[in-house]
Amino acid sequence: MATLKHPITIAGGGLAGLSLGVALCRHGVDVTLHEASTYPRHRVCGEFISGVTNDTLRRLGIDHTLAEAVTLTTASWSDAAGPLGSMQVAGCGISRWQLDEKLRQTFTDLGGHLVTGSRIEPGPGIVWATGRPKRPGSWLGLKFHARNLILTHDLEMHMGSTGYLGLARIENGLVNVCGLFRSHAPPKAKGPALLIAHLRAGGLQKLADRLDAADIDATSLCGVAGFRLGSQPGPPFSIGDSACMIPPFTGNGMSMAFESAECALQPALDYACGNQTWDQAAAASKKAHHQRFRRRLAVAGVLHSLLTTRLGMRLTTSLARRRAVPYHLLLQLVR
Ligand SMILES: Cc1cc2nc3c(=O)[nH]c(=O)nc-3n(C[C@H](O)[C@H](O)[C@H](O)COP(=O)(O)OP(=O)(O)OC[C@H]3O[C@@H](n4cnc5c(N)ncnc54)[C@H](O)[C@@H]3O)c2cc1C
């Protein structure tokens, strides 16, 4: 093992920060991670992981954290008028409550220093993994867990006129319910009822009725607003959503958080060993991100616009009804 000269600080203990922290600890680096919140905790997320390879998970030393995730193989797309199509998928479902906690446990077991309840500012020597930066934006993300919700497929995607919603199987027979809605003129409702009201406002009455009849875990409700998709203007050494955010419908954001940690690993090690300055390491990480994510971000951005504008939706659904949407090709292009 090379001699390590510099410790590394990470801001943000979500998927990107914790998985980089674990990988660096496995290489003997002295890592301190500051997390603004505590564990375990719910996060706004569809909780459907797809795209990340076993090689990436093994390189980061986090493959065991997904061992108990539920394997998901079938998916369907619907709009207010009914099913648009179905397909095979390769992915898994696991709550962020469980996944982030497993990563935290691994990080601390390896000797990583974790400081919870600590919100820090950017600076040299700090890898920025703080998730979606707060920026004025028109989207509202909402999620909760539900029981007694029968799914037609492991993953159901529903497109409404004001946004979209995914239902994914996760552990213990739970279903994660997560939607992204336009935040102008939100319906007047609170708690889980707000998500259901958004579905009704978007014309998804049947889906709203299904959720009304389900057993909702109100303690798992969380929401997020004020963010923008695509590349982010963060500090130079940013990873995960702090670096770039892919539209949620792709189900690839968590995979990207892991892959982003992988992109940052060698540059961070080079800095820790004294082979590169902080600025050189940050530039190398940024270049690796650009090469790895450029295409999928561009394709996902175009598809997101199609799925969230009236004209785009009309075009997409009419193509889908004629079975003219190449789901598999599109899925590959956003991975
Ligand atoms: C509505 C919606 C649905 C989604 N659905 C899916 C899906 O089904 N599949 C998928 O793969 N992806 C999905 N995603 C994307 C996925 O959730 C993110 O890409 C992923 O969580 C990014 O991980 P991260 O580590 O970069 O950020 P996060 O998981 O957000 O972690 C960032 C952490 O940093 C902490 N923090 C913030 N500021 C500071 C600070 N200054 N100092 C210290 N700590 C700080 C926060 O408390 C947080 O714990 C979805 C996103 C949204 C919005």
Ligand as a Chemical Component Dictionary entry (heavy atoms), coordinates in Angstrom:
data_LIG
# 
_chem_comp.id                   LIG 
_chem_comp.type                 NON-POLYMER 
_chem_comp.pdbx_formal_charge   0 
_chem_comp.three_letter_code    LIG 
# 
loop_
_chem_comp_atom.comp_id 
_chem_comp_atom.atom_id 
_chem_comp_atom.alt_atom_id 
_chem_comp_atom.type_symbol 
_chem_comp_atom.charge 
_chem_comp_atom.model_Cartn_x 
_chem_comp_atom.model_Cartn_y 
_chem_comp_atom.model_Cartn_z 
_chem_comp_atom.pdbx_ordinal 
LIG C1  C1  C 0 -38.442 12.107 -6.845 1  
LIG C2  C2  C 0 -37.149 11.353 -7.007 2  
LIG C3  C3  C 0 -37.178 9.984  -7.304 3  
LIG C4  C4  C 0 -35.980 9.275  -7.481 4  
LIG N1  N1  N 0 -36.055 7.948  -7.784 5  
LIG C5  C5  C 0 -34.918 7.255  -8.009 6  
LIG C6  C6  C 0 -34.957 5.863  -8.325 7  
LIG O1  O1  O 0 -35.998 5.210  -8.351 8  
LIG N2  N2  N 0 -33.781 5.240  -8.597 9  
LIG C7  C7  C 0 -32.594 5.891  -8.567 10 
LIG O2  O2  O 0 -31.563 5.258  -8.846 11 
LIG N3  N3  N 0 -32.513 7.188  -8.219 12 
LIG C8  C8  C 0 -33.646 7.893  -7.947 13 
LIG N4  N4  N 0 -33.572 9.208  -7.573 14 
LIG C9  C9  C 0 -32.252 9.850  -7.474 15 
LIG C10 C10 C 0 -31.474 9.413  -6.229 16 
LIG O3  O3  O 0 -32.263 9.531  -5.076 17 
LIG C11 C11 C 0 -30.230 10.296 -6.092 18 
LIG O4  O4  O 0 -29.568 10.339 -7.334 19 
LIG C12 C12 C 0 -29.274 9.800  -5.011 20 
LIG O5  O5  O 0 -29.896 9.866  -3.754 21 
LIG C13 C13 C 0 -28.023 10.659 -4.997 22 
LIG O6  O6  O 0 -27.210 10.293 -3.912 23 
LIG P1  P1  P 0 -26.237 11.377 -3.260 24 
LIG O7  O7  O 0 -25.379 10.638 -2.301 25 
LIG O8  O8  O 0 -25.580 12.176 -4.332 26 
LIG O9  O9  O 0 -27.176 12.405 -2.498 27 
LIG P2  P2  P 0 -28.128 12.159 -1.259 28 
LIG O10 O10 O 0 -28.564 10.761 -1.172 29 
LIG O11 O11 O 0 -29.170 13.238 -1.387 30 
LIG O12 O12 O 0 -27.201 12.458 0.016  31 
LIG C14 C14 C 0 -26.696 13.744 0.312  32 
LIG C15 C15 C 0 -26.457 13.836 1.799  33 
LIG O13 O13 O 0 -25.744 15.048 2.108  34 
LIG C16 C16 C 0 -26.245 15.593 3.323  35 
LIG N5  N5  N 0 -25.883 17.024 3.321  36 
LIG C17 C17 C 0 -26.446 18.013 2.570  37 
LIG N6  N6  N 0 -25.777 19.182 2.770  38 
LIG C18 C18 C 0 -24.770 18.919 3.648  39 
LIG C19 C19 C 0 -23.712 19.701 4.199  40 
LIG N7  N7  N 0 -23.525 20.987 3.877  41 
LIG N8  N8  N 0 -22.853 19.107 5.079  42 
LIG C20 C20 C 0 -23.008 17.787 5.407  43 
LIG N9  N9  N 0 -23.992 17.001 4.888  44 
LIG C21 C21 C 0 -24.842 17.548 4.010  45 
LIG C22 C22 C 0 -27.727 15.278 3.275  46 
LIG O14 O14 O 0 -28.277 15.272 4.574  47 
LIG C23 C23 C 0 -27.732 13.879 2.616  48 
LIG O15 O15 O 0 -27.711 12.842 3.576  49 
LIG C24 C24 C 0 -34.737 9.951  -7.363 50 
LIG C25 C25 C 0 -34.708 11.318 -7.030 51 
LIG C26 C26 C 0 -35.897 12.011 -6.852 52 
LIG C27 C27 C 0 -35.850 13.475 -6.512 53 
# 
loop_
_chem_comp_bond.comp_id 
_chem_comp_bond.atom_id_1 
_chem_comp_bond.atom_id_2 
_chem_comp_bond.value_order 
_chem_comp_bond.pdbx_ordinal 
LIG C1  C2  SING 1  
LIG C2  C3  SING 2  
LIG C2  C26 DOUB 3  
LIG C3  C4  DOUB 4  
LIG C4  N1  SING 5  
LIG C4  C24 SING 6  
LIG N1  C5  DOUB 7  
LIG C5  C6  SING 8  
LIG C5  C8  SING 9  
LIG C6  O1  DOUB 10 
LIG C6  N2  SING 11 
LIG N2  C7  SING 12 
LIG C7  O2  DOUB 13 
LIG C7  N3  SING 14 
LIG N3  C8  DOUB 15 
LIG C8  N4  SING 16 
LIG N4  C9  SING 17 
LIG N4  C24 SING 18 
LIG C9  C10 SING 19 
LIG C10 O3  SING 20 
LIG C10 C11 SING 21 
LIG C11 O4  SING 22 
LIG C11 C12 SING 23 
LIG C12 O5  SING 24 
LIG C12 C13 SING 25 
LIG C13 O6  SING 26 
LIG O6  P1  SING 27 
LIG P1  O7  DOUB 28 
LIG P1  O8  SING 29 
LIG P1  O9  SING 30 
LIG O9  P2  SING 31 
LIG P2  O10 DOUB 32 
LIG P2  O11 SING 33 
LIG P2  O12 SING 34 
LIG O12 C14 SING 35 
LIG C14 C15 SING 36 
LIG C15 O13 SING 37 
LIG C15 C23 SING 38 
LIG O13 C16 SING 39 
LIG C16 N5  SING 40 
LIG C16 C22 SING 41 
LIG N5  C17 SING 42 
LIG N5  C21 SING 43 
LIG C17 N6  DOUB 44 
LIG N6  C18 SING 45 
LIG C18 C19 SING 46 
LIG C18 C21 DOUB 47 
LIG C19 N7  SING 48 
LIG C19 N8  DOUB 49 
LIG N8  C20 SING 50 
LIG C20 N9  DOUB 51 
LIG N9  C21 SING 52 
LIG C22 O14 SING 53 
LIG C22 C23 SING 54 
LIG C23 O15 SING 55 
LIG C24 C25 DOUB 56 
LIG C25 C26 SING 57 
LIG C26 C27 SING 58 
# 
